[in-house]
Amino acid sequence: MSTDASFIAYLSDQMADAGAITFRKMFGEYAVYLNGKVVALVCDNQVFVKPTEAGRRLLGEELTEAPPYPGAKMFFNVTDGLDDREALAVLLRATECALPAPKPRRARAKPAR
C-alpha cells in the first residue's frame, strides 16, 4: 500500500509550524524535507523521522522505532503523535539541526554535439 495524497495534505498542514517543509514523491512514497534536508519518510501512511540523539531525547518514553520499509534501518515512527502540531514541529526542527548539510549536487554533463 502506498501513501495517499490526502494523508500528505494532512501532514503538510500538521508540519507547517516546523518551517519550510516540502515533500518529494519517491518510489510511490515520500521524503519530507525541512530547509533542504531530508528529515523524515512517509511510507504506507506512516511517518518515520530520521533518528538523532536530539529526537531521542525529545521523544523519551514515547519513542517507537521501526523501519519505514523492509530492509531499511530503524527510524522513529511518530505516526501516533501527529495530532500534536507543536511537538511535531519541535521534533522536526531538532532533527534538521542535528543532520549535516546536504552534499552539493554535481552538475550534469552537457551532451556532446
N, C-alpha and C positions, 0 to 999 in steps of 0.2 A: 504494500500500500504506500502510495506517495503522499506527500503533504498537500492539503487542499489550499487553493488560493484564498479562501475565506479565512483560514487559520493564519495565513501570512498577513492578511489585512488586520486581523485581531492583534497579532504580535506587533505590527507596526504601530498601532495605537498604544499598546501596553508599554512598548520600549521607547516611546517618543521622548520621555523625560531624560533619557541617558545622553542624548546629543544627536550627532549626525549619523543616524542608523540607516543602512542600506542593506538590501537583500539581493543575492545573486543566485539564480537558479543553476544548479549543478547536478546532472545525472538524475533529474526528477525530484531532487531535494534542494535545500537552500543553505547557503552560507550567510551568516549575519556579520556585517562589517560595522565597526564603530571607528570613525576617524581613519578609515583606510585599513584597519587591522581586523582580521577575522577573529571574532570573539566567541562565536557560537555556531552550531549547526542545527538545522531543523530537519528532522527525519521522522517520517510517519506521524506527523502532528505532535511531535515531542521536541522539547528544546534542550539542547546539550551545550553547556558553557565550557569553554576550554579550561582545563584545570590549572589553577595558580595557587600559591600559598595565600595570597590576599583573599581569593574566593573561598578557600577552605576555611579561613578564619571567620569570614562573614557568614557562611552557611552553618558553621558549627554543627550542632546535633542534627540539623535538618538536612545534612549532606547525604545525597544519594548519588552513587557513581554507577555508570553503565556505559557500554559502548554505543555510539549512535547507529552503527551498522555492524554486521558480522565482520570480525577480524580487526576492528578499529581499537585504538587504545581507549582507556576509560576517560570519560568526560563527566561533568557534574550535570545530572538530569534535574532540571529546575521546573519541569512541567507543572508540578503541583503548586508552585509558588507564583504562577503568572498573574494572579489577581492582585498581588501587592506590587503596584507600579513603582513605588518609591524604593522598595528593597531591590527590585529587579534593576532599576536604574543605577543604584549604588553598586550592585554586583557587576554589571556590565562595565561601568567606568573603572572600577578597581581592576577588573580583568584586562581592560585595554591598557591601563597604565603599567601593568606588570609584564605585558608582552613586548618583545622587541619590535622595532620599526620594520615594516616590510622591506624586503630586499628590492632594490631598484630593478625594474624590468629592462631587459636588454632590447635594444631597438631591433626591429625586424630588418633583415637584409632585403634590399631592393632587388627585384628580379632583373636579370640581365636582359638587355635589349638586343 
